[in-house]
Amino acid sequence: VQRRCPLVRGRVSAAAAAGPAQSGILVDREVVSLFLHFTVNPKPRVEFIDRPRCCLRGKECSINRFQQVESRWGYSGTSDRIRFSVNKRIFVVGFGLYGSIHGPTDYQVNIQIIHT
């Protein structure tokens, strides 16, 4: 199984070390592999796709559900949704999930993009 890892351009920065390396998403072996891939030559064999993604062209637009977050909000057990319509072809290139303010927590989520 190949994993899709975001490609980091240039040197591995402190931000990359503080982010993906400490996120808990990757196992230690994958973190080492990622750092070696971006810091040594020749490149070692990796288990993730190391080809650059195709370049998306056009206008980039970032959509935020909330303009600002001032306090905690509860979860009622129902689905949260964002619905929008467009009159041109778009590419959704990312999304964010926000978690507990009480530290690390496991969540089960179902992300769907529905074309109607």
N, C-alpha and C positions, 0 to 999 in steps of 0.2 A: 504494500500500500504506500503510495507516495503522498506526502503531505504538501500542501501549498503553503509556503512561508513567504511573507512579504520580503521583497528584496530590498536590502539596505544598500544605498549607493555610497561609495567612498569608504572611508575608515569606519570601523565599528566605534561609535561614540559612547560617551558615558551615559547618554540617554538610552541607547540601545541596551547597554548593560543593565541599567536600572529598570528597563521595561520588560522586553521579552525574556531576558535571562532570569528575571526574578518573578515572573508572573505566575509560575506554577503550571503553565500550559505545556511546556516542554519538559521532558525528562532530562536529567543531567547529561546523558550521552548526546542528546540532540542539541543542547546548549553548547557543548564543546565542539560538536560538528559545525554548528553555525559560526562560532567565533573563528575556528580554523579556516573555514571556507572564505571568510572575508579578510583574513590577515596573513595567510601564507601562500607561497607559490612553490611548486605547482599545487593546484587545488586538489584536496582530497576528494574521494568519492563521497557523495552525500545522498541521503534518503529523501530529500525534498527536491522539487523542481527548481533548478537554478537558472533557467532561461528567463530573461526579462519579459514581463508582461507586455502585451501590445500597448502602444501609446493611445490613450483616448484623447481626442481633440474636441475642441469646442468650449463652450462656457461651463464653468464649474459653479454649482450652486449648493450651498450647505443649508439643510433644513433642520431646525431645532424644534422639538415639540413644545418646550417651555422657553420663554425669553429669559427667565431667571428662576433660580430655585432658592427660595428664602427659608423654607422650613421642610420638615419631614412630611412624607405623605404615606398613606397606608395602602395596603393591597387588599382588595375585596374578594379576590378569587376569580374575577372575570377577566376576559381578555382586554389588553390595551391595544389600541389600533391607531394607526395613522393612515388616513385615506387622502389621496390626492389624485388629480387628473391632469393630463398633459395633452398638448396638441402637436407634440413632436416626439420622435423616438428619443428615449433617454437610457442611460446606463446607471444603475444603482451600484456604486463602487464600494460602499461601506455603510456600516450602521454601528451604533453604540448601545450597549446595555449597561445599566447602572445598578449597583448592588447595595448591600447593607452598609449602614454607617457603623455597625457594631463589629467590624472586622470580617475576615474571610468567611464566606458562606457558599454552600453548594446550591445551585439552582438547576431546575430542569426547565428548559425553554423550547418553544417551537416557533421558529421564524419562518414566515411565509411571505412570498411576494406573489400576489394574485393578479393576473391580468384579466380584466373583465371587458 
